[in-house]
Amino acid sequence: MAILVPATGDLLAQILDATFHKWNDGLSRTAYGRWFSAQLQTPWGRSHLTRWALVEGSQVLASAKLYELDAVADGRPVRIAGIGAVFTMPEHRRRGAASELVERVIEHAAAGGADLAMLFSEIDPAYYARLGFDVVPMHELSLRVTEDARRGAPATMVRAGDDRDLGEVVAMDAARAEPFRFRLRRDRSFVHYGIAKQRMLAGLAPAGARALQFFVAEEGASAVAYVVISVNGGRWTINSCGDRDPAGARLGAILQVLIAREPGEARPEIRAWLPATLRPPQIEIVGSAPSSDVMMMRALTDAGRVSPPLTDADVCYWRGDAF
């Protein structure tokens, strides 16, 4: 009989060996293991991130990560069971191991007080729909930063962000997200985890392959706008961003400054999930497509039920917070 257990020791090694080829992000096998271990050592990861395995004896059938998140749904505080990296060992596929794993993880999370299960499907969402999950439409935007004809930088004080700015980041995020029907409650430790996770990925990757950029616009020694960007080759992914200015003009200015650093270089391809209320005047949306990572939710309690169904205009969720 299969049982659900924490994935540690030899079980974790089996899982990392098997999942490495699918989710290595350009890392070596050793670096891939170090990256997951390092995430668990962050203050947020120690208390909110676990990995689970469905096992028979010493054999792993399937595994998944569990992220414990706080959110707001239709004005109610809810606890989220975020399910990520669902994986069935090749020799145990087509026997229902993944669906049993998901149900067992949900049962465990519900017993711990979760109101809502959530995941991001990389496969046909019909699979998870059969398990009671509903699609929440999300669109990935392609962006272009407008520039002066001379490709000069605006007169905006921009500097690298650091831990002293996290309080301001949290405040900007909370103010921007407040009107939305569904939003994460991003506290200081969670914001730190998201930045640290991508910094560690860049640091463990081959030299020059990746970078994590965290910049703020400063006024009176305080951060008034910010952006966190993952750089992979010629693509920038905006993990999160914010601006005290509702229009987002200072955020747009940060992006103009970053673009102007290398005037002779080709302009990057920029992708983002932006909340509907954030459209900086210096940014042009040049494309929009349904996200390849499909957000899906399943209510576990009455507090977790949302009605009517959520649309992308109802959701404030950053690309860097997907799991």
Buried (B, 14 or more C-beta within 10 A) or exposed (E): EBEBEEBEEEBBEBBBEBBBEEBBEEBEEEBBBBBBEBBEEBEBBEEBBBBBBBBEEEBBBBBBBBBBBBBBBBEEEBBBBBBBBBBBBEEBEEEBBBBBBBBBBBEBBBEEEBBBBBBBBEEEBEBBBEBBBBBBBBBBBBBBBEBEEEEEBBEBBBEEBEEEBBEBBBEBBBEBBEEBBBBBBBBBBBBBBBBBBBBBBBBBBEEEBBBBBBBBBBEEEEBBBBBBBBBBEEEBBBBBBBBBBEEBBBBBBBBBBBBBEEEEEEEBBBBBBBBEBBBBEBBEEEEEEEBEBBBBBBBBEEBBBBEEEBEBEBBBBBBBBBB
